[in-house]
Amino acid sequence: VVAVDANGADGGPELVAEGARRSGVDVLLFGPAARMDGCAGRVELIDAPQGIGNRAEPARAVRATPDASVVQAARAVADGRADALVSAGSTGATLAAGLFHVGRLRGVHRPAVAVLLPVPGRPTLLLDAGAGVEARPEHLVQFALMGAAFMGAAHGLERPRVGLVSNGEEAEKGPAAVVEAHRRLAGLGEGALEFVGNVEGGDLTAGRADVVVTDGFTGNVALKLMEGTARTVVGAVRGAIRSGPVSALGGLLVRGSLSGLRDQLDPNAVGGAILLGLRSLAVVAHGGASADGVSAAVRLARRAADERTVERTAANLEAAGALRSAATGTFGA
Amino acid sequence: VVAVDANGADGGPELVAEGARRSGVDVLLFGPAARMDGCAGRVELIDAPQGIGNRAEPARAVRATPDASVVQAARAVADGRADALVSAGSTGATLAAGLFHVGRLRGVHRPAVAVLLPVPGRPTLLLDAGAGVEARPEHLVQFALMGAAFMGAAHGLERPRVGLVSNGEEAEKGPAAVVEAHRRLAGLGEGALEFVGNVEGGDLTAGRADVVVTDGFTGNVALKLMEGTARTVVGAVRGAIRSGPVSALGGLLVRGSLSGLRDQLDPNAVGGAILLGLRSLAVVAHGGASADGVSAAVRLARRAADERTVERTAANLEAAGALRSAATGTFGA
């Protein structure tokens, strides 16, 4: 069973309900009952009209509104009524609700937001895409192991190749935290992780690694920059094609092929942001997701739970000796 | 007069010599005389066969090889025989030669590598693109003022809009150094700088600012990521067009328009990386630059010198009260 928060999507709770129905997955749907008529079959509706907006300070909002749909959905996971959490609302609120009610996986310093980059033909997982803004070496090491476990479980990759984002391929390139993380990752040994070394900005779209690890600041800037650059280039291509009559005629002939491309580059198709490092998986669909986008997010959460992503993550961290020791913890565990 | 280092370009010293000739600028050309026959007119040739490769540790190589072409070219600027420095070789070696022989501008903490992003229609200056890997708030403030002075001088912008790269628009978003830099930039007042606040990754290609400021690690990753993403998207467009006979026919009709687009997105056309914060301007043409790319770099250096970029930078820093005080300096000044 997947717990789904229906509030927060640009298309409204109706669209999320439709996506939940299409997924074919057993769903507990938390949202305004009045706007989700006709939920039946595999979708069970729980009336939870209150949402948490993007503008709110997430941790505070989650504490202040225990009845908010995303908080109720997180509690359903914590209680064992559901195995995974999906929201099309705020990533921050979903993360905060997950942290407070589902909790961090034992030994994890800090959860990370992971995103499948829309690279045609070969999905590449980028993390952290913005759960934090700075990362210590031990955070980066855990991100690497968490990302590898996810790509192994949910995407069936036998030995996901993991790269560390830096400003050069050499081990000594980058800020001190990156250099130290490189040293630790290289020291894990191939049994624990297939570490391919540093990857540069240009490698993120080139398929050099299946998982690319960075701090949340760089990851957030990189993700939005990729989207912006792709949008700008596609727009420039469209503008160039329309710039003259001969080329506009050619444009009619290439239109079909280019629309297929648009789907490949569409963040909706990939399933959303994945929160790793909690006691169960959470997926945040793109706020502008279509019903199919929501459906893909629900199915991804279901598959990740079936493939025991969280258990594999715990085993990976333990095998690599990368668990946070209780003594160094500041709160929770 | 512009001092040009002819070693290090992928196309060899011949190509750099040809670029220098095409620029129509008075040039002192440092390189292997045997490979640059026929230099005459406005190009004066100085035999300097030794180059510094990309693999060398720049500071060490510059000290160890005083006869290297880039070192001789930097000395020509220091001696007053030339007003600006151009190289198509290693950015690191050019920066090191500039630091040792030309020197930092008084009151500058650290020079920055600035790059004009190939955004169609509106050049956006990104800095630092990799002179350093970490940046303190005072560095980011100086980058903002240096970038604004350059865009004012070399691109004729009356009041360049300056943005600070972060993971959200709000002033409190980002790592501590970014939050503090935001506070200081906002406090400078509109007379000193047109600060538009934080810009996100997606804004870099959207023309929201004329100058975008970040640390050298993020800037390096962002620049290479933009290039990689543009390459991937253009490749995907090409592949999609070739995927069927109708669309391939259409492809023949749009080819002319798309080749114009390629020029707009071509880093060669923009002129190279610009080193800001030295006592004179230095430009590093892309290693794979064409002769026209080298020529554009030489003309950019000439124009920046004519427009007194360095003097304007010094005035900007002084007016904003952002000069490094002698007491906090660690060496030189």
Contacts between the chains, C-beta under 8 A, distances in Angstrom:
chain1	res1	chain2	res2	distance
A	119	B	232	6.8
A	120	B	232	7.4
A	120	B	236	5.1
A	130	B	167	5.8
A	133	B	167	6.3
A	133	B	173	7.8
A	133	B	174	5.9
A	133	B	175	4.9
A	134	B	175	5.1
A	134	B	176	8.0
A	165	B	221	6.0
A	166	B	217	7.7
A	166	B	221	7.9
A	167	B	130	5.8
A	167	B	133	6.3
A	167	B	216	7.1
A	167	B	217	5.4
A	167	B	220	3.9
A	167	B	221	6.4
A	173	B	133	7.9
A	174	B	133	5.9
A	174	B	217	6.4
A	175	B	133	4.9
A	175	B	134	5.1
A	175	B	217	5.6
A	176	B	134	7.9
A	178	B	217	7.8
A	200	B	220	7.8
A	200	B	221	7.2
A	200	B	224	5.1
A	201	B	220	6.9
A	201	B	221	4.2
A	201	B	222	6.4
A	201	B	223	6.6
A	201	B	224	3.1
A	201	B	225	3.5
A	201	B	226	7.6
A	201	B	227	7.7
A	201	B	228	6.3
A	202	B	224	4.2
A	202	B	225	6.6
A	202	B	227	5.8
A	202	B	228	3.5
A	202	B	231	7.8
A	203	B	228	7.1
A	204	B	225	5.7
A	204	B	228	6.4
A	204	B	229	7.9
A	205	B	225	7.5
A	205	B	228	4.6
A	205	B	229	5.3
A	205	B	231	7.6
A	205	B	232	4.2
A	206	B	228	6.1
A	206	B	232	7.3
A	214	B	221	7.8
A	216	B	167	7.1
A	217	B	166	7.7
A	217	B	167	5.4
A	217	B	174	6.4
A	217	B	175	5.7
A	217	B	178	7.8
A	217	B	218	7.1
A	218	B	217	7.1
A	218	B	218	5.5
A	218	B	221	5.9
A	220	B	167	3.9
A	220	B	200	7.8
A	220	B	201	6.9
A	221	B	165	6.0
A	221	B	166	7.9
A	221	B	167	6.4
A	221	B	200	7.1
A	221	B	201	4.2
A	221	B	214	7.8
A	221	B	218	5.9
A	221	B	221	7.9
A	221	B	222	6.2
A	222	B	201	6.5
A	222	B	221	6.2
A	222	B	222	6.9
A	222	B	225	5.6
A	223	B	201	6.6
A	224	B	200	5.1
A	224	B	201	3.1
A	224	B	202	4.1
A	225	B	201	3.5
A	225	B	202	6.6
A	225	B	204	5.7
A	225	B	205	7.5
A	225	B	222	5.6
A	225	B	225	5.8
A	225	B	226	6.4
A	225	B	229	7.6
A	226	B	201	7.6
A	226	B	225	6.4
A	226	B	229	5.1
A	227	B	201	7.7
A	227	B	202	5.8
A	228	B	201	6.2
A	228	B	202	3.5
A	228	B	203	7.1
A	228	B	204	6.4
A	228	B	205	4.6
A	228	B	206	6.1
A	229	B	204	7.9
A	229	B	205	5.3
A	229	B	225	7.6
A	229	B	226	5.1
A	229	B	229	4.2
A	229	B	230	5.9
A	229	B	233	7.4
A	230	B	229	5.9
A	230	B	233	5.2
A	231	B	202	7.8
A	231	B	205	7.6
A	232	B	119	6.8
A	232	B	120	7.3
A	232	B	205	4.2
A	232	B	206	7.3
A	233	B	229	7.4
A	233	B	230	5.2
A	233	B	233	4.4
A	233	B	234	6.5
A	233	B	265	7.2
A	234	B	233	6.4
A	234	B	237	7.7
A	236	B	120	5.1
A	236	B	261	5.6
A	236	B	264	7.0
A	236	B	265	7.2
A	237	B	234	7.7
A	237	B	237	5.6
A	237	B	258	6.8
A	237	B	261	6.6
A	240	B	254	7.5
A	240	B	257	4.2
A	240	B	258	5.5
A	240	B	260	6.3
A	240	B	261	4.3
A	241	B	254	5.0
A	241	B	257	5.8
A	241	B	258	7.4
A	243	B	257	5.2
A	243	B	260	7.9
A	244	B	256	7.7
A	244	B	257	6.3
A	246	B	253	5.3
A	246	B	256	7.5
A	247	B	253	5.8
A	247	B	254	4.6
A	247	B	256	6.4
A	247	B	257	4.1
A	249	B	250	7.8
A	249	B	253	5.7
A	250	B	249	7.7
A	250	B	250	4.1
A	250	B	251	6.8
A	250	B	252	6.9
A	250	B	253	2.7
A	250	B	254	4.0
A	250	B	255	7.9
A	251	B	250	6.8
A	251	B	253	7.9
A	251	B	254	6.1
A	252	B	250	6.9
A	253	B	246	5.3
A	253	B	247	5.8
A	253	B	249	5.7
A	253	B	250	2.6
A	253	B	251	7.9
A	253	B	253	7.0
A	254	B	240	7.5
A	254	B	241	5.0
A	254	B	247	4.6
A	254	B	250	4.0
A	254	B	251	6.1
A	254	B	254	6.4
A	255	B	250	7.9
A	256	B	244	7.7
A	256	B	246	7.5
A	256	B	247	6.4
A	257	B	240	4.2
A	257	B	241	5.8
A	257	B	243	5.2
A	257	B	244	6.3
A	257	B	247	4.1
A	258	B	237	6.8
A	258	B	240	5.5
A	258	B	241	7.4
A	260	B	240	6.3
A	260	B	243	7.9
A	261	B	236	5.5
A	261	B	237	6.6
A	261	B	240	4.3
A	264	B	236	7.0
A	265	B	233	7.2
A	265	B	236	7.2
